[in-house]
Structures are given as structure tokens and as C-alpha cells.
Amino acid sequence: MGPQTRSALRAFQGSRHLPVTGEIDAATRQALQLESPPLTNYVITSNELARLQPLSATWMGKSLQTALEFESPLELAAESCCASPRLMLRLNPSLDWTNISAGTIYTGPDATNRCTAAKASLLVIALTNRTLTVFDAQTNMLAHFPCSIAQRVEKRPAGELHVVAIAPNPNYTFDPKVFPESVEAQQIKSKLILPPGPNNPVGAAWISLDLEGYGIHGTPLPEQVGRTESHGCFRLANWNAAWLVNAVSIGTPVIVEP
């Protein structure tokens, strides 16, 4: 059990007024009892397979694509289930993910009953814990997400920010000046517009904050959220960013704690 699971357990325990231990003790196990099975079966459709397309390895190549879609059935299935590809492989040991046809059945976490996003009154980003927590007007916790933060300490703003713009399924403006470490970026002389899609650099959603260049967004690599660092923005798994974009409003305060 890793740090993200323990963080989620602590948040759950706090919301249920249980001792906050980060461990599955008897009281927590009882509170975690489910009303329905955690796993269900899904069917790959022809429309889903039609979405798939290779992803260019270069910024220029990405800018020329029609969309930055899923590359494989495994990637599509994993994000549909709010899960990692490794978990999907473990749950479907006999399935050949490189040879999937329409009508193929696979097993995954039941993500069909995710709660509809309620309206958020406050977001709290804890830099030390790398988490983003969402509260309603009565300070009830609505959601608790792992969150990547800036690699460089000076790029981590602390204090109160506010939501100033909301964009589901956004395109992405690639500015070569922001990626000085990229050899390709050093050769590109102008900005590029990358099309929307789950493999867009900001993933499935973008929420602008009132600090220039900063926002909350998704990522093409959800399984690395909380472990890798960004250039400055706050990065969520795509499915959590898509949930959050429906919960916030213009002006929603975002408290960034050290």
C-alpha cells in the first residue's frame, strides 16, 4: 500500500470522524463496506476503437494531428475505468490487449456510478502531501485527489488563488520558451497549437488560476500523478480533472498550502 492510498484513507477517515491513521483498521474496514461489487464488465465498441490513433513523438508532429487520442485499447480501457494500465493487465490476465476487436469484454473497476460533481466552494492544494481536496459551502469534503506539483521549489506558489477560466477538453499552446530542456523546442521558433484529446499535455481539462501561467489540469500520464513534477501547474489524473471542471466556478478560491 503506497502513499497515495494512505493519503486517501486518511481523508476518508477524517470525513467519517474516524481515527486518522492511514491504515485499514476495523472501524475503517466497516465504513468501507460497499453496496455493490467494485468490479464490473465492459464491452469495447467499434466507436471506441475508431478513436485510437498513434501519438507523434514530437511537438511539431502532435500539432499536425487531428486529435491527441488514446493510442491503444489498454490505455482507453484504463482511463474509462479510472485505473492504471497495470491494474487492467492484472484484472484481465488472459486478454491480448494488442489484438482487440469490437465486442471484446474486459473487467475493470466500476466507474459508472461516480458521483456527479457538486458545486465546490473551496479547493485546498497541499504541496507537502501532493493532494487537492474539494470542499462545499458547508466545508464538507467532496473529493480528494492526488496532485503533481512543480519540480522547482520557486515555482510552487503558496497562498490564495482563484479560478478565472474553465476549459473542458482544451487545445494546448506549446511555447518553446517554456521547455528550454527540450532539444526540439530549441529548434522551434514559434508557438504551436496542439489539438484536444486525452494525450494533450493538459489532458481532459484546464482550469486557469489568477497567477499568470498557472492552472489545474489533466495529464496524458495519469498513473504518474503525485510522483512526477510539472513545470509549475497542478496536475490531476484526467478523470479527476474532468470531474473538477464541472465542480468549480469562476471565482472559486484555491488555497495553496506549503
N, C-alpha and C positions, 0 to 999 in steps of 0.2 A: 504494500500500500504506500503510495507516494505522497509528496507534499500537497498536491492539488486535491487528492481525495481527503486527506486530513483537514485541509482548509475548508472543503465543502462540508465535512462532518461538523466542524466547529461552528460554521454558520448555521447549519441545520439545528444543532443542539441549542444554540442561542435563541433561535426563533421559536423553539418549543419549550423554552425555560428549563432546559436540562443542564446538568453539569457540563461545562465546555471542556472536553478532554481531547477531542480529535480521535477518539477511539470508539470502537463499536462495543460499548458496554451493554448490559442487559436492558437498561431503560431506553437507550438509543435504538437497539435492535427491535424492541417492541414498537417504538414510534415509527420505525421504518417499514412496518408491515404494509404490503401492497394490496390493493383491492383487485388488481388484475395482473396477469403474468407480465414479467418485464420484457420478454421476447415475443416477437410475432413473425409471421412470414410475409414477404413482399414478392411481387412479380415484376420482373424487368419488362418494360413496354418498348414497342418499336419507336415511339416518340422519344423516349429517354435515350435509346441507342443512337437515334438520329442527331442528338445534341453533341455527341462526342466528336472531338477533333484534336489533332496534335497541337501541342503548345510550342511555339518557337522558343529557342534558347536565347534569343537576342531581343533587346528593346525595340530595335527597328522592325524586326520580324513580327513582334507582338502588335505593333502599331498598324500593321498591314492586315491583320486577321479580321474576320467578320465578327468574332466574339472570342473571349478568352474562357472557353468552356472546359468542362471536365475532359480529361484525356482518356479515361478508362472506365469500364463498368464498376471496378472496385472503388475508385475514387468517388464516383457518383453515388453508389450504394452507401458508402461510409458516411458521406455528408447528409444523405437523406435520413440516415438513422442517428445523426448527431454522435458519430462514433469514429474511432480511429481505424484506418485500414488494417492494422494488426489485429484488432478485435474482430473485425469481419472475417479475416482469414481463420482465426481460431474458432469462430462460430460456424463456419462452413468448410470444414477440412476436406471434403470430397469434391468441392466445386472448383472447376478450372476457370478462373476469372479471365484468362486470356482467350477463352472460347465461349463467349456468352451470346445467346440468341434470345429474341423476344419470346416471352413466356417462361423464361428461367425463374425458378423460385429460389429465394435465399432467405436466411434467418438473420434478424438483427434486433437491436433494442427497439421497443415500441415507442416511436417518436410521434405517433399520430395524434396523441392526446396532450401535446404540450399546451400549457395554459396560454390563453390569449393574453397578449401584452396589456396589462393595466397601465393607467397613466402614472408616470414617475414624477415625483416632486423633488427628488434629490438623488444624485449619483455620488458615491464616495469611492475614490480610487486610492488604494493603499499601496504605495510604492514598495515598501518593505516586503509585504506579503504577495505583491503582484496579483491583486484582486480588484474587481469592480463590483460594487454592491449597489443595488437599486432599492430605493425606499418610496413608499407612497406618502400621501399627505398626513397620515396618522403615524408615520415612522415605522410602519410595518415593512419588513423586508420582502420585496417582490422577487428578487433574483440575486444570485451571487455567482460571478463568472471569474475564471482565470483570465489574466490580462498580462500581455507583454508590455514592457516599458522601454524607455530609451537606454541604449547601451552606455552612453556617456552621461555621467552624473550631472554635468552642467546643462544637459538637455531635458532634465526632469523638472518641470515646473511644479512648485508647491503653492497651495493657496486656493482661492475660489475662482473658478472659471464659469462660463455659461455657454449653453448651446446657441449657436447663431444661424445654423443651416443644417438641413437634413436631406440626404440623398440616398434613396434605396437604389440598388443595382447601378452604381455610378460608373462613368468612364474615369480615366485616370490621366492626368497631365504629367508626363515624365519630363522633369527638368534635369538635364545632365549636371548642373551645378550642385545638385543635392547628393550626387553619387560620385564624389571625387575618387573613391576607391575602385570604381569600375573602369577597366581599360576601354571598353566600348563607349562609355559615357564621355570619356576624354576625347573621343573622335567625333562625337555628335555635336553639332554647332547650334542646334535649335531645339525647342521643346517638341515633344511628340504627344499625340492623343492616343491612348490605348483604349480599346473598346471594353464594354462591361463584360462581366462573367465571373464565375466563382474563382477563376485563376487570375483575375485582375489583381494588381498589387494591393488594392484596398478591399478586395473581396466583395462581399454581397451588400455592403452598406458603408456610408460615410456620414459622420456627424461632425460638423465643424464647430470648433470652440473659439472663444473670443481672444485667442492668443495666436498671432499670425503663424500659419503653417501647422498648427496643431489640430488634431481631431481624434475621434474614436472610430475605428473601422474594422472590417473583417480582414481575412488573410487567405492566400492560396495554400497555406500550410497550417491548417487548424491544429493538427496534432503537436505542433511545436509551440503553441501559445503557452506563455508562462515560463518557457525555458529559454527562448531566444529573445534578443533585444531589437528594438526598432531604431529608426533614425530620430525618433522623438515622440511619435504618436502613440496612442494606446490601442493595442491590437487585441481583438477578440476572435474566437472561432466564428466562422461565417454564420452558423445557425444562431449564435448568441447576438451577433451584430444585427442580423435581420430581425430578431425579436426586439432588440433595444431600439431600433429605428422607429418602431411602431409605438414605443412607450414614451419617448421623450417629446418635448415640445420646444419651440423657440423660447429661450429664456431659462430653461431648466438649469438649475445650478449644479456644478460639478466641483466637489471638494477634493483636492489632491493632497493626501496626507503623506508626510515623509516616510 
